[in-house]
Amino acid sequence: MERPTSAGQRLAPIGATQGQSSDADAESIADKYFVCTECLIGGHVQSFIELFYLTHLTQQSAASIENQKASNEISSGTLHFLKQILTRAENSQRSGDLLAVVDSYKALAEHYEAEDDHRTALYFTEKCLEVSKLCGDKRAEVEANRLLGFCHEHLGNAELSLKHHEVQRDIARSLADSEEILDANRHLIDAYKSAAEQCERQGQYEKAVALHEQCMESSRASGDDLSAGLAYFQLGRTYKLLGDTAKSLEHYNMYLQLCKNIDDKVGEGQACSALASAHEAAGEASKAVSFLEIFYELSQMTGELASQEEACTRLGKIFFQSQDYNNSVRYFEKAFEMARSLGDQKSIGTARINLGIARAHAKLSSYLKVANGNLPALLKWKNRRTPFDV
């Protein structure tokens, strides 16, 4: 097992002078020397080794202010706390009280987790798990795996976090501990979701589907309808990426139904938007229009202007492509008004262009009628910019 590469490090105070920093460093070194020596005098060799690593390895901080180097400063109180817990763990191990050893390592892991030093917390949590297995305490194993899941989650190790929460759940099942099973499933919801999203970013869509399905199972097991619904939605999206329109529509519809059951209007709108995209990709423009109109109505109910603008813009484009220019103008006008209400200049510019093109096509036949039937009137209008009446 690797030792932690950083622990107990603090930056010198921003306003400290060079002399103050040197004095503080000298005092910190003296404290560490004294406490480490105490471990050796007391016969705690293993505690001395652990304490030495925890207090003497420097941590180079990429985010250090004005390129300051990380210092080895550590408070006297923390030094004595570490010494107390480490020597207690060593004494307990000598006496064969392995559960007390687990408790000591857990206290150290929680200390470093609270300090946001997740690597050191991971080191001591792994020791917790190791000793828990030696003493055959399944409940301690459950707790150690739960903590390891958290550590790996904070370190961005999605798959390892998932692995430990699965072990937490499986051991809890063997103990028939319903509360621990529920707790594990709640953590697995986020773990499966994170792992699935990571697979999608890597283009591993089949693997992402399996993880989303496991996320859905954990959501059901924990009674979390909202998370189950989101799993349906994500499955629909992943199947769409795989090109399986039928499966995509199936899961989007499941998400829609679940949102209706729990009266989630925002979720219903999201489902209708996704269903419209899937039907449009399948060449089913009329169904896409139906779902977009529902999406627009739901967005009005929830007061979401951005969703209203999105729905109207998409409806305007579909009607434009089908050469229904009057309806295209109607929805592009609404989209333009929504963009103005939101105050987004980029969206306003895009909406103005869409509306202008749609209006031009809507008046094209009348324009051509005038151009073909009364060319002098057209030239007069062009020269004087008088209103164009049709």
C-alpha positions as YAML, in Angstrom:
chain: A
units: angstrom
residues:
- id: 1
  name: MET
  ca: [0.00, 0.00, 0.00]
- id: 2
  name: GLU
  ca: [1.43, 3.39, -1.03]
- id: 3
  name: ARG
  ca: [1.96, 6.02, 1.60]
- id: 4
  name: PRO
  ca: [0.18, 9.37, 1.22]
- id: 5
  name: THR
  ca: [2.05, 11.84, -0.94]
- id: 6
  name: SER
  ca: [0.75, 14.94, 0.83]
- id: 7
  name: ALA
  ca: [-0.75, 15.72, 4.18]
- id: 8
  name: GLY
  ca: [-1.05, 18.37, 6.84]
- id: 9
  name: GLN
  ca: [0.30, 21.11, 4.56]
- id: 10
  name: ARG
  ca: [-0.64, 24.78, 4.82]
- id: 11
  name: LEU
  ca: [0.41, 27.89, 2.92]
- id: 12
  name: ALA
  ca: [2.11, 30.63, 4.94]
- id: 13
  name: PRO
  ca: [-0.23, 33.56, 5.72]
- id: 14
  name: ILE
  ca: [-0.47, 35.97, 2.77]
- id: 15
  name: GLY
  ca: [0.61, 38.97, 4.82]
- id: 16
  name: ALA
  ca: [3.51, 37.25, 6.61]
- id: 17
  name: THR
  ca: [6.96, 38.76, 6.20]
- id: 18
  name: GLN
  ca: [9.99, 36.65, 5.39]
- id: 19
  name: GLY
  ca: [11.20, 36.85, 9.01]
- id: 20
  name: GLN
  ca: [7.79, 35.85, 10.38]
- id: 21
  name: SER
  ca: [7.64, 32.94, 7.93]
- id: 22
  name: SER
  ca: [11.12, 31.75, 8.98]
- id: 23
  name: ASP
  ca: [10.20, 31.91, 12.67]
- id: 24
  name: ALA
  ca: [6.99, 29.98, 12.05]
- id: 25
  name: ASP
  ca: [8.84, 27.33, 10.02]
- id: 26
  name: ALA
  ca: [11.47, 26.94, 12.75]
- id: 27
  name: GLU
  ca: [8.78, 26.55, 15.40]
- id: 28
  name: SER
  ca: [6.90, 24.02, 13.28]
- id: 29
  name: ILE
  ca: [10.08, 21.97, 12.71]
- id: 30
  name: ALA
  ca: [10.81, 21.97, 16.45]
- id: 31
  name: ASP
  ca: [7.26, 20.80, 17.23]
- id: 32
  name: LYS
  ca: [7.49, 17.97, 14.71]
- id: 33
  name: TYR
  ca: [10.90, 16.91, 16.01]
- id: 34
  name: PHE
  ca: [9.60, 16.83, 19.59]
- id: 35
  name: VAL
  ca: [6.39, 14.89, 18.83]
- id: 36
  name: CYS
  ca: [8.11, 12.38, 16.53]
- id: 37
  name: THR
  ca: [10.81, 11.82, 19.13]
- id: 38
  name: GLU
  ca: [8.11, 11.16, 21.74]
- id: 39
  name: CYS
  ca: [6.82, 8.33, 19.56]
- id: 40
  name: LEU
  ca: [10.24, 6.69, 19.43]
- id: 41
  name: ILE
  ca: [10.86, 7.12, 23.17]
- id: 42
  name: GLY
  ca: [7.51, 5.49, 23.85]
- id: 43
  name: GLY
  ca: [8.44, 2.54, 21.66]
- id: 44
  name: HIS
  ca: [5.93, 3.34, 18.90]
- id: 45
  name: VAL
  ca: [8.11, 2.81, 15.85]
- id: 46
  name: GLN
  ca: [5.22, 2.38, 13.39]
- id: 47
  name: SER
  ca: [3.55, 5.56, 14.70]
- id: 48
  name: PHE
  ca: [6.85, 7.42, 14.27]
- id: 49
  name: ILE
  ca: [7.08, 6.29, 10.62]
- id: 50
  name: GLU
  ca: [3.47, 7.29, 9.87]
- id: 51
  name: LEU
  ca: [3.82, 10.63, 11.65]
- id: 52
  name: PHE
  ca: [7.06, 11.37, 9.85]
- id: 53
  name: TYR
  ca: [5.42, 10.83, 6.45]
- id: 54
  name: LEU
  ca: [2.36, 12.87, 7.44]
- id: 55
  name: THR
  ca: [4.37, 15.87, 8.62]
- id: 56
  name: HIS
  ca: [7.48, 16.00, 6.45]
- id: 57
  name: LEU
  ca: [6.38, 15.43, 2.85]
- id: 58
  name: THR
  ca: [5.99, 18.75, 1.05]
- id: 59
  name: GLN
  ca: [3.01, 19.48, -1.13]
- id: 60
  name: GLN
  ca: [3.59, 21.58, -4.25]
- id: 61
  name: SER
  ca: [0.41, 23.57, -4.77]
- id: 62
  name: ALA
  ca: [-0.45, 24.46, -8.39]
- id: 63
  name: ALA
  ca: [-2.79, 27.13, -7.10]
- id: 64
  name: SER
  ca: [-0.33, 28.74, -4.68]
- id: 65
  name: ILE
  ca: [-0.59, 32.51, -4.44]
- id: 66
  name: GLU
  ca: [2.21, 34.46, -6.11]
- id: 67
  name: ASN
  ca: [4.20, 31.24, -6.65]
- id: 68
  name: GLN
  ca: [4.67, 30.68, -2.92]
- id: 69
  name: LYS
  ca: [5.99, 27.24, -2.05]
- id: 70
  name: ALA
  ca: [3.84, 25.14, 0.24]
- id: 71
  name: SER
  ca: [5.25, 25.10, 3.74]
- id: 72
  name: ASN
  ca: [5.43, 22.26, 6.22]
- id: 73
  name: GLU
  ca: [3.54, 24.27, 8.84]
- id: 74
  name: ILE
  ca: [1.20, 22.20, 10.99]
- id: 75
  name: SER
  ca: [-0.39, 23.23, 14.26]
- id: 76
  name: SER
  ca: [0.76, 21.84, 17.58]
- id: 77
  name: GLY
  ca: [-2.77, 20.67, 18.33]
- id: 78
  name: THR
  ca: [-2.94, 18.69, 15.09]
- id: 79
  name: LEU
  ca: [0.47, 17.14, 15.76]
- id: 80
  name: HIS
  ca: [-0.61, 15.86, 19.16]
- id: 81
  name: PHE
  ca: [-3.94, 14.65, 17.76]
- id: 82
  name: LEU
  ca: [-2.14, 12.63, 15.07]
- id: 83
  name: LYS
  ca: [0.32, 11.22, 17.61]
- id: 84
  name: GLN
  ca: [-2.50, 10.22, 19.98]
- id: 85
  name: ILE
  ca: [-4.54, 8.42, 17.29]
- id: 86
  name: LEU
  ca: [-1.53, 6.71, 15.68]
- id: 87
  name: THR
  ca: [-0.13, 5.42, 18.99]
- id: 88
  name: ARG
  ca: [-3.59, 4.26, 20.02]
- id: 89
  name: ALA
  ca: [-3.88, 2.31, 16.77]
- id: 90
  name: GLU
  ca: [-0.44, 0.76, 17.32]
- id: 91
  name: ASN
  ca: [-1.23, -0.21, 20.94]
- id: 92
  name: SER
  ca: [-4.57, -1.72, 19.89]
- id: 93
  name: GLN
  ca: [-2.87, -3.75, 17.17]
- id: 94
  name: ARG
  ca: [-0.36, -5.12, 19.67]
- id: 95
  name: SER
  ca: [-3.13, -6.13, 22.07]
- id: 96
  name: GLY
  ca: [-5.15, -7.74, 19.26]
- id: 97
  name: ASP
  ca: [-8.05, -5.28, 19.50]
- id: 98
  name: LEU
  ca: [-8.48, -4.92, 15.74]
- id: 99
  name: LEU
  ca: [-11.82, -3.11, 15.96]
- id: 100
  name: ALA
  ca: [-10.12, -0.35, 17.95]
- id: 101
  name: VAL
  ca: [-7.50, -0.18, 15.20]
- id: 102
  name: VAL
  ca: [-10.28, 0.29, 12.64]
- id: 103
  name: ASP
  ca: [-11.82, 3.08, 14.74]
- id: 104
  name: SER
  ca: [-8.45, 4.86, 14.97]
- id: 105
  name: TYR
  ca: [-7.80, 4.73, 11.25]
- id: 106
  name: LYS
  ca: [-11.37, 5.85, 10.60]
- id: 107
  name: ALA
  ca: [-10.82, 8.90, 12.86]
- id: 108
  name: LEU
  ca: [-7.70, 9.78, 10.86]
- id: 109
  name: ALA
  ca: [-9.51, 9.32, 7.55]
- id: 110
  name: GLU
  ca: [-12.37, 11.56, 8.68]
- id: 111
  name: HIS
  ca: [-9.88, 14.19, 9.88]
- id: 112
  name: TYR
  ca: [-8.17, 14.41, 6.49]
- id: 113
  name: GLU
  ca: [-11.49, 14.23, 4.64]
- id: 114
  name: ALA
  ca: [-12.63, 17.27, 6.63]
- id: 115
  name: GLU
  ca: [-9.37, 18.99, 5.59]
- id: 116
  name: ASP
  ca: [-10.15, 18.17, 1.92]
- id: 117
  name: ASP
  ca: [-6.97, 16.07, 1.76]
- id: 118
  name: HIS
  ca: [-8.70, 13.22, -0.01]
- id: 119
  name: ARG
  ca: [-5.54, 11.29, -0.91]
- id: 120
  name: THR
  ca: [-4.46, 10.97, 2.71]
- id: 121
  name: ALA
  ca: [-8.04, 10.18, 3.70]
- id: 122
  name: LEU
  ca: [-8.01, 7.44, 1.05]
- id: 123
  name: TYR
  ca: [-4.79, 5.98, 2.49]
- id: 124
  name: PHE
  ca: [-6.23, 5.60, 6.00]
- id: 125
  name: THR
  ca: [-9.61, 4.38, 4.72]
- id: 126
  name: GLU
  ca: [-7.84, 1.62, 2.79]
- id: 127
  name: LYS
  ca: [-6.13, 0.65, 6.05]
- id: 128
  name: CYS
  ca: [-9.59, 0.58, 7.69]
- id: 129
  name: LEU
  ca: [-10.82, -1.86, 5.05]
- id: 130
  name: GLU
  ca: [-7.69, -4.00, 5.32]
- id: 131
  name: VAL
  ca: [-8.01, -4.41, 9.10]
- id: 132
  name: SER
  ca: [-11.80, -4.88, 8.88]
- id: 133
  name: LYS
  ca: [-11.25, -7.88, 6.63]
- id: 134
  name: LEU
  ca: [-8.63, -9.29, 9.03]
- id: 135
  name: CYS
  ca: [-11.00, -9.18, 11.98]
- id: 136
  name: GLY
  ca: [-13.95, -10.42, 9.90]
- id: 137
  name: ASP
  ca: [-16.23, -7.52, 10.87]
- id: 138
  name: LYS
  ca: [-18.69, -7.17, 7.97]
- id: 139
  name: ARG
  ca: [-20.27, -3.99, 9.31]
- id: 140
  name: ALA
  ca: [-16.85, -2.36, 9.50]
- id: 141
  name: GLU
  ca: [-16.27, -3.47, 5.90]
- id: 142
  name: VAL
  ca: [-19.54, -1.84, 4.87]
- id: 143
  name: GLU
  ca: [-18.49, 1.44, 6.47]
- id: 144
  name: ALA
  ca: [-14.98, 1.30, 5.00]
- id: 145
  name: ASN
  ca: [-16.32, 0.71, 1.49]
- id: 146
  name: ARG
  ca: [-18.78, 3.56, 1.92]
- id: 147
  name: LEU
  ca: [-15.94, 5.93, 2.90]
- id: 148
  name: LEU
  ca: [-13.73, 4.67, 0.06]
- id: 149
  name: GLY
  ca: [-16.56, 5.38, -2.35]
- id: 150
  name: PHE
  ca: [-16.64, 8.98, -1.13]
- id: 151
  name: CYS
  ca: [-12.86, 9.38, -1.34]
- id: 152
  name: HIS
  ca: [-12.69, 8.13, -4.92]
- id: 153
  name: GLU
  ca: [-15.69, 10.28, -5.85]
- id: 154
  name: HIS
  ca: [-13.88, 13.40, -4.58]
- id: 155
  name: LEU
  ca: [-10.74, 12.36, -6.47]
- id: 156
  name: GLY
  ca: [-12.73, 11.93, -9.70]
- id: 157
  name: ASN
  ca: [-12.31, 8.14, -9.85]
- id: 158
  name: ALA
  ca: [-15.87, 7.33, -10.95]
- id: 159
  name: GLU
  ca: [-15.36, 3.62, -11.59]
- id: 160
  name: LEU
  ca: [-13.55, 2.99, -8.28]
- id: 161
  name: SER
  ca: [-16.21, 4.93, -6.38]
- id: 162
  name: LEU
  ca: [-18.84, 2.79, -8.07]
- id: 163
  name: LYS
  ca: [-16.98, -0.42, -7.21]
- id: 164
  name: HIS
  ca: [-16.81, 0.35, -3.49]
- id: 165
  name: HIS
  ca: [-20.45, 1.41, -3.23]
- id: 166
  name: GLU
  ca: [-21.44, -1.84, -4.96]
- id: 167
  name: VAL
  ca: [-19.42, -3.81, -2.39]
- id: 168
  name: GLN
  ca: [-21.10, -1.75, 0.36]
- id: 169
  name: ARG
  ca: [-24.51, -2.74, -1.03]
- id: 170
  name: ASP
  ca: [-23.64, -6.42, -1.53]
- id: 171
  name: ILE
  ca: [-22.30, -6.87, 2.00]
- id: 172
  name: ALA
  ca: [-25.31, -5.00, 3.39]
- id: 173
  name: ARG
  ca: [-27.56, -7.42, 1.50]
- id: 174
  name: SER
  ca: [-25.74, -10.39, 3.03]
- id: 175
  name: LEU
  ca: [-26.40, -8.84, 6.45]
- id: 176
  name: ALA
  ca: [-30.04, -8.10, 5.53]
- id: 177
  name: ASP
  ca: [-29.41, -4.54, 6.72]
- id: 178
  name: SER
  ca: [-32.16, -2.57, 4.98]
- id: 179
  name: GLU
  ca: [-30.86, 0.85, 6.07]
- id: 180
  name: GLU
  ca: [-27.37, 0.19, 4.70]
- id: 181
  name: ILE
  ca: [-28.84, -1.23, 1.48]
- id: 182
  name: LEU
  ca: [-30.90, 1.92, 1.07]
- id: 183
  name: ASP
  ca: [-27.87, 4.11, 1.81]
- id: 184
  name: ALA
  ca: [-25.72, 2.23, -0.71]
- id: 185
  name: ASN
  ca: [-28.37, 2.48, -3.42]
- id: 186
  name: ARG
  ca: [-28.66, 6.23, -2.88]
- id: 187
  name: HIS
  ca: [-24.92, 6.63, -3.38]
- id: 188
  name: LEU
  ca: [-24.95, 4.26, -6.36]
- id: 189
  name: ILE
  ca: [-27.45, 6.49, -8.20]
- id: 190
  name: ASP
  ca: [-24.84, 9.24, -8.55]
- id: 191
  name: ALA
  ca: [-21.98, 6.76, -9.01]
- id: 192
  name: TYR
  ca: [-23.69, 4.94, -11.91]
- id: 193
  name: LYS
  ca: [-24.72, 8.27, -13.47]
- id: 194
  name: SER
  ca: [-21.17, 9.67, -13.30]
- id: 195
  name: ALA
  ca: [-19.65, 6.47, -14.70]
- id: 196
  name: ALA
  ca: [-22.21, 6.36, -17.53]
- id: 197
  name: GLU
  ca: [-21.56, 9.98, -18.49]
- id: 198
  name: GLN
  ca: [-17.83, 9.27, -18.52]
- id: 199
  name: CYS
  ca: [-18.43, 6.33, -20.90]
- id: 200
  name: GLU
  ca: [-20.53, 8.54, -23.17]
- id: 201
  name: ARG
  ca: [-17.72, 11.10, -23.37]
- id: 202
  name: GLN
  ca: [-15.43, 8.26, -24.44]
- id: 203
  name: GLY
  ca: [-17.93, 7.01, -27.03]
- id: 204
  name: GLN
  ca: [-18.62, 3.77, -25.11]
- id: 205
  name: TYR
  ca: [-22.40, 3.94, -25.57]
- id: 206
  name: GLU
  ca: [-23.21, 0.25, -25.01]
- id: 207
  name: LYS
  ca: [-21.43, 0.35, -21.65]
- id: 208
  name: ALA
  ca: [-23.20, 3.62, -20.82]
- id: 209
  name: VAL
  ca: [-26.58, 1.97, -21.48]
- id: 210
  name: ALA
  ca: [-25.79, -0.81, -18.99]
- id: 211
  name: LEU
  ca: [-24.73, 1.73, -16.35]
- id: 212
  name: HIS
  ca: [-27.86, 3.87, -16.86]
- id: 213
  name: GLU
  ca: [-29.98, 0.73, -16.43]
- id: 214
  name: GLN
  ca: [-28.20, -0.05, -13.16]
- id: 215
  name: CYS
  ca: [-28.77, 3.56, -12.10]
- id: 216
  name: MET
  ca: [-32.47, 3.07, -12.75]
- id: 217
  name: GLU
  ca: [-32.52, -0.12, -10.66]
- id: 218
  name: SER
  ca: [-30.82, 1.65, -7.75]
- id: 219
  name: SER
  ca: [-33.27, 4.54, -8.07]
- id: 220
  name: ARG
  ca: [-36.21, 2.16, -7.86]
- id: 221
  name: ALA
  ca: [-34.65, 0.29, -4.93]
- id: 222
  name: SER
  ca: [-34.25, 3.56, -3.02]
- id: 223
  name: GLY
  ca: [-37.75, 4.78, -3.95]
- id: 224
  name: ASP
  ca: [-36.40, 7.80, -5.81]
- id: 225
  name: ASP
  ca: [-38.89, 8.34, -8.66]
- id: 226
  name: LEU
  ca: [-37.20, 11.51, -9.87]
- id: 227
  name: SER
  ca: [-33.82, 9.78, -10.30]
- id: 228
  name: ALA
  ca: [-35.53, 6.82, -11.99]
- id: 229
  name: GLY
  ca: [-37.15, 9.23, -14.43]
- id: 230
  name: LEU
  ca: [-33.84, 10.90, -15.20]
- id: 231
  name: ALA
  ca: [-32.34, 7.46, -15.85]
- id: 232
  name: TYR
  ca: [-35.10, 6.81, -18.40]
- id: 233
  name: PHE
  ca: [-34.30, 10.16, -20.02]
- id: 234
  name: GLN
  ca: [-30.58, 9.44, -20.17]
- id: 235
  name: LEU
  ca: [-31.24, 5.99, -21.62]
- id: 236
  name: GLY
  ca: [-33.35, 7.60, -24.32]
- id: 237
  name: ARG
  ca: [-30.52, 10.01, -25.12]
- id: 238
  name: THR
  ca: [-27.90, 7.24, -25.21]
- id: 239
  name: TYR
  ca: [-30.03, 5.04, -27.48]
- id: 240
  name: LYS
  ca: [-30.42, 8.06, -29.77]
- id: 241
  name: LEU
  ca: [-26.62, 8.32, -29.93]
- id: 242
  name: LEU
  ca: [-26.56, 4.63, -30.84]
- id: 243
  name: GLY
  ca: [-29.05, 5.31, -33.65]
- id: 244
  name: ASP
  ca: [-31.77, 3.13, -32.10]
- id: 245
  name: THR
  ca: [-34.77, 5.46, -32.55]
- id: 246
  name: ALA
  ca: [-37.34, 2.91, -31.35]
- id: 247
  name: LYS
  ca: [-35.55, 2.34, -28.03]
- id: 248
  name: SER
  ca: [-34.94, 6.06, -27.67]
- id: 249
  name: LEU
  ca: [-38.65, 6.86, -28.10]
- id: 250
  name: GLU
  ca: [-39.60, 4.04, -25.71]
- id: 251
  name: HIS
  ca: [-37.50, 5.45, -22.88]
- id: 252
  name: TYR
  ca: [-38.44, 9.07, -23.53]
- id: 253
  name: ASN
  ca: [-42.10, 8.04, -23.31]
- id: 254
  name: MET
  ca: [-41.41, 6.25, -20.02]
- id: 255
  name: TYR
  ca: [-39.81, 9.42, -18.70]
- id: 256
  name: LEU
  ca: [-42.81, 11.47, -19.84]
- id: 257
  name: GLN
  ca: [-45.25, 9.14, -18.11]
- id: 258
  name: LEU
  ca: [-43.27, 9.16, -14.88]
- id: 259
  name: CYS
  ca: [-43.14, 12.98, -14.90]
- id: 260
  name: LYS
  ca: [-46.90, 13.06, -15.34]
- id: 261
  name: ASN
  ca: [-47.32, 10.68, -12.40]
- id: 262
  name: ILE
  ca: [-45.33, 12.95, -10.07]
- id: 263
  name: ASP
  ca: [-46.71, 16.17, -11.63]
- id: 264
  name: ASP
  ca: [-43.30, 17.42, -12.77]
- id: 265
  name: LYS
  ca: [-44.17, 19.99, -15.46]
- id: 266
  name: VAL
  ca: [-40.57, 20.93, -16.16]
- id: 267
  name: GLY
  ca: [-39.72, 17.25, -16.64]
- id: 268
  name: GLU
  ca: [-42.74, 16.81, -18.92]
- id: 269
  name: GLY
  ca: [-41.48, 19.66, -21.06]
- id: 270
  name: GLN
  ca: [-38.01, 18.15, -21.20]
- id: 271
  name: ALA
  ca: [-39.51, 14.80, -22.24]
- id: 272
  name: CYS
  ca: [-41.65, 16.40, -24.95]
- id: 273
  name: SER
  ca: [-38.65, 18.31, -26.29]
- id: 274
  name: ALA
  ca: [-36.64, 15.07, -26.48]
- id: 275
  name: LEU
  ca: [-39.52, 13.18, -28.11]
- id: 276
  name: ALA
  ca: [-39.85, 15.94, -30.71]
- id: 277
  name: SER
  ca: [-36.13, 15.64, -31.55]
- id: 278
  name: ALA
  ca: [-36.39, 11.86, -31.89]
- id: 279
  name: HIS
  ca: [-39.46, 12.05, -34.15]
- id: 280
  name: GLU
  ca: [-37.87, 14.78, -36.25]
- id: 281
  name: ALA
  ca: [-34.73, 12.64, -36.68]
- id: 282
  name: ALA
  ca: [-37.01, 9.79, -37.81]
- id: 283
  name: GLY
  ca: [-38.62, 12.08, -40.44]
- id: 284
  name: GLU
  ca: [-41.94, 12.30, -38.57]
- id: 285
  name: ALA
  ca: [-42.42, 16.07, -38.74]
- id: 286
  name: SER
  ca: [-46.10, 16.10, -37.72]
- id: 287
  name: LYS
  ca: [-45.39, 14.18, -34.49]
- id: 288
  name: ALA
  ca: [-42.43, 16.44, -33.79]
- id: 289
  name: VAL
  ca: [-44.71, 19.47, -34.15]
- id: 290
  name: SER
  ca: [-47.26, 17.97, -31.75]
- id: 291
  name: PHE
  ca: [-44.68, 17.41, -29.01]
- id: 292
  name: LEU
  ca: [-43.09, 20.82, -29.55]
- id: 293
  name: GLU
  ca: [-46.48, 22.50, -29.17]
- id: 294
  name: ILE
  ca: [-46.99, 20.66, -25.87]
- id: 295
  name: PHE
  ca: [-43.45, 21.67, -24.86]
- id: 296
  name: TYR
  ca: [-44.34, 25.30, -25.60]
- id: 297
  name: GLU
  ca: [-47.56, 25.12, -23.57]
- id: 298
  name: LEU
  ca: [-45.80, 23.53, -20.60]
- id: 299
  name: SER
  ca: [-43.06, 26.17, -20.76]
- id: 300
  name: GLN
  ca: [-45.74, 28.86, -20.60]
- id: 301
  name: MET
  ca: [-47.22, 27.17, -17.53]
- id: 302
  name: THR
  ca: [-43.84, 27.07, -15.77]
- id: 303
  name: GLY
  ca: [-42.81, 30.54, -16.95]
- id: 304
  name: GLU
  ca: [-39.57, 29.36, -18.57]
- id: 305
  name: LEU
  ca: [-38.84, 31.96, -21.27]
- id: 306
  name: ALA
  ca: [-35.74, 30.17, -22.60]
- id: 307
  name: SER
  ca: [-37.76, 26.98, -23.17]
- id: 308
  name: GLN
  ca: [-40.54, 28.99, -24.85]
- id: 309
  name: GLU
  ca: [-37.99, 30.55, -27.19]
- id: 310
  name: GLU
  ca: [-36.48, 27.13, -27.97]
- id: 311
  name: ALA
  ca: [-39.88, 25.56, -28.71]
- id: 312
  name: CYS
  ca: [-40.99, 28.45, -30.96]
- id: 313
  name: THR
  ca: [-37.68, 28.53, -32.86]
- id: 314
  name: ARG
  ca: [-37.81, 24.80, -33.53]
- id: 315
  name: LEU
  ca: [-41.46, 24.99, -34.60]
- id: 316
  name: GLY
  ca: [-40.63, 27.89, -36.91]
- id: 317
  name: LYS
  ca: [-37.86, 25.86, -38.55]
- id: 318
  name: ILE
  ca: [-40.05, 22.77, -39.05]
- id: 319
  name: PHE
  ca: [-42.86, 24.80, -40.64]
- id: 320
  name: PHE
  ca: [-40.32, 26.64, -42.80]
- id: 321
  name: GLN
  ca: [-38.88, 23.35, -44.06]
- id: 322
  name: SER
  ca: [-42.39, 22.14, -44.93]
- id: 323
  name: GLN
  ca: [-42.98, 25.48, -46.77]
- id: 324
  name: ASP
  ca: [-45.77, 26.50, -44.38]
- id: 325
  name: TYR
  ca: [-44.40, 30.04, -44.22]
- id: 326
  name: ASN
  ca: [-47.34, 31.65, -42.43]
- id: 327
  name: ASN
  ca: [-47.00, 29.33, -39.43]
- id: 328
  name: SER
  ca: [-43.24, 29.68, -39.64]
- id: 329
  name: VAL
  ca: [-43.58, 33.47, -39.35]
- id: 330
  name: ARG
  ca: [-46.05, 33.08, -36.47]
- id: 331
  name: TYR
  ca: [-43.63, 31.03, -34.37]
- id: 332
  name: PHE
  ca: [-40.51, 32.99, -35.34]
- id: 333
  name: GLU
  ca: [-42.32, 36.17, -34.20]
- id: 334
  name: LYS
  ca: [-42.94, 34.56, -30.80]
- id: 335
  name: ALA
  ca: [-39.32, 33.41, -30.62]
- id: 336
  name: PHE
  ca: [-38.17, 36.96, -31.40]
- id: 337
  name: GLU
  ca: [-40.33, 38.37, -28.60]
- id: 338
  name: MET
  ca: [-39.01, 35.78, -26.15]
- id: 339
  name: ALA
  ca: [-35.41, 36.61, -27.13]
- id: 340
  name: ARG
  ca: [-36.09, 40.31, -26.53]
- id: 341
  name: SER
  ca: [-37.60, 39.51, -23.13]
- id: 342
  name: LEU
  ca: [-34.48, 37.51, -22.21]
- id: 343
  name: GLY
  ca: [-32.20, 40.32, -23.39]
- id: 344
  name: ASP
  ca: [-29.73, 37.96, -25.07]
- id: 345
  name: GLN
  ca: [-28.28, 39.96, -27.98]
- id: 346
  name: LYS
  ca: [-26.98, 36.89, -29.80]
- id: 347
  name: SER
  ca: [-30.39, 35.20, -29.60]
- id: 348
  name: ILE
  ca: [-32.12, 38.42, -30.65]
- id: 349
  name: GLY
  ca: [-29.89, 38.65, -33.73]
- id: 350
  name: THR
  ca: [-30.53, 35.02, -34.69]
- id: 351
  name: ALA
  ca: [-34.29, 35.38, -34.14]
- id: 352
  name: ARG
  ca: [-34.40, 38.56, -36.25]
- id: 353
  name: ILE
  ca: [-32.66, 36.79, -39.16]
- id: 354
  name: ASN
  ca: [-34.98, 33.76, -38.92]
- id: 355
  name: LEU
  ca: [-38.04, 36.00, -38.86]
- id: 356
  name: GLY
  ca: [-36.80, 38.10, -41.77]
- id: 357
  name: ILE
  ca: [-36.18, 35.06, -43.97]
- id: 358
  name: ALA
  ca: [-39.57, 33.54, -43.09]
- id: 359
  name: ARG
  ca: [-41.40, 36.81, -43.81]
- id: 360
  name: ALA
  ca: [-39.60, 37.15, -47.14]
- id: 361
  name: HIS
  ca: [-40.69, 33.67, -48.19]
- id: 362
  name: ALA
  ca: [-44.24, 34.29, -46.95]
- id: 363
  name: LYS
  ca: [-44.51, 37.35, -49.21]
- id: 364
  name: LEU
  ca: [-42.56, 35.91, -52.09]
- id: 365
  name: SER
  ca: [-45.57, 34.81, -54.15]
- id: 366
  name: SER
  ca: [-47.25, 38.23, -53.77]
- id: 367
  name: TYR
  ca: [-43.98, 39.94, -54.60]
- id: 368
  name: LEU
  ca: [-43.55, 37.87, -57.75]
- id: 369
  name: LYS
  ca: [-47.16, 38.59, -58.73]
- id: 370
  name: VAL
  ca: [-46.50, 42.31, -58.52]
- id: 371
  name: ALA
  ca: [-43.13, 41.98, -60.26]
- id: 372
  name: ASN
  ca: [-44.61, 39.99, -63.15]
- id: 373
  name: GLY
  ca: [-47.84, 41.99, -63.45]
- id: 374
  name: ASN
  ca: [-46.79, 45.58, -62.72]
- id: 375
  name: LEU
  ca: [-43.10, 46.16, -63.20]
- id: 376
  name: PRO
  ca: [-43.37, 50.00, -63.22]
- id: 377
  name: ALA
  ca: [-45.01, 49.92, -59.77]
- id: 378
  name: LEU
  ca: [-42.21, 47.69, -58.49]
- id: 379
  name: LEU
  ca: [-39.55, 50.06, -59.80]
- id: 380
  name: LYS
  ca: [-41.37, 53.01, -58.25]
- id: 381
  name: TRP
  ca: [-41.43, 51.24, -54.89]
- id: 382
  name: LYS
  ca: [-37.76, 50.30, -55.15]
- id: 383
  name: ASN
  ca: [-36.76, 53.86, -56.00]
- id: 384
  name: ARG
  ca: [-38.86, 55.68, -53.41]
- id: 385
  name: ARG
  ca: [-39.01, 52.97, -50.70]
- id: 386
  name: THR
  ca: [-42.74, 53.52, -50.37]
- id: 387
  name: PRO
  ca: [-44.66, 50.90, -48.35]
- id: 388
  name: PHE
  ca: [-45.07, 47.63, -50.21]
- id: 389
  name: ASP
  ca: [-48.81, 46.95, -50.30]
- id: 390
  name: VAL
  ca: [-50.07, 43.60, -51.55]
...
